[in-house]
Amino acid sequence: MAKKIEAALDARRDPDLVIMARTDARAVSGLDEAIKRAKAYVKAGVDMIFIEAPQSVQELARIPKSVDIPMMANLVEGGKTPIVSVQELEKMGFKFASFSGSAQRAGLRAIKEVFHALRSTGRMDQMTDRIAPLSERSELLELSKYYEMDKKYGVS
């Protein structure tokens, strides 16, 4: 892994690009081994560390105290890492938090609800309060920029 880190550092062209190393050693070799590997990655020159799947709040809190560079925590509902607040992670010493898949899984639930409503009633009017208005979608997608380009370049 140290050689992979060396290659990534040599290939970095943008000084603002953060090179983060991840270890999954906690699951198979324990937290001590994961921390040992993280320290080796720091020595190799990474900018940030991610130790996957600490299995208790105590383990989670121990990680940033053990490795002296910015740390990332990955929180997945139903995963092995306990779910704590962003404020708690910050107090522990984490600098970055990932909630990988949370928004996606919330979106999947919403999609299922829409199709269930359509299948059971054939209507969407009872879902109106749970659906973003068209204007909100257009704003999020920044459609006005595309409309302006369409006017400017005559593309239709």
Residue, then its C-alpha position, 0 to 999 in steps of 0.5 A: m500500500a505504501k507503494k500505491i501511496e507513493a505512486a498517487l503522490d507522484a501522480r498528483r498534479d493539483p496541490d489541492l488534491v487530497i490523497m486519502a488512504r483507506t484500510d479495511a483491516r479492522a474487520v479481519s485483523g482488529l483495530d490495532e492493526a488498522i491503526k498500525r497500517a494507518k500510521a504506515y500510510v501517514k509515514a508514506g505521505v497521505d493527507m487523510i486516513f479512513i479506517e473502515a468499520p470501527q465497531s463501537v463509539q469507543e473505537l471510533a473515538r480512539i481513531p483520531k487520537s491514534v493517527d495525527i492527520p485528518m481522519m474521515a468517518n464513514l457512517v452507514e445506517g445498518g453498517k458496523t460503525p455506530i451512528v453518531s452526530v457530526q458534532e460528536l465526530e468533530k469533538m472526537g477529532f474527525k475532519f470529514a464525514s461521509f454518509s455514503g448512500s443515505a440520500q440514495r436510500a432515502g430517494l429509493r424509498a420515495i420512489k417506491e412510495v410514488f409507484h405504490a401510490l400510482r399502482s394502488t390509486g392510479r393518482m398522484d394528487q395525494m402525493t403532491d405535498r411530498i414531491a418537490p415542485l417543478s420550479e425546485r427541480s428546475e432550480l436544482l438542475e440550473l435549467s435557466k443556464y441551459y435555456e440561456m445557452d439555447k438562446k445564445y447558440g440557437v440550439s434546440 
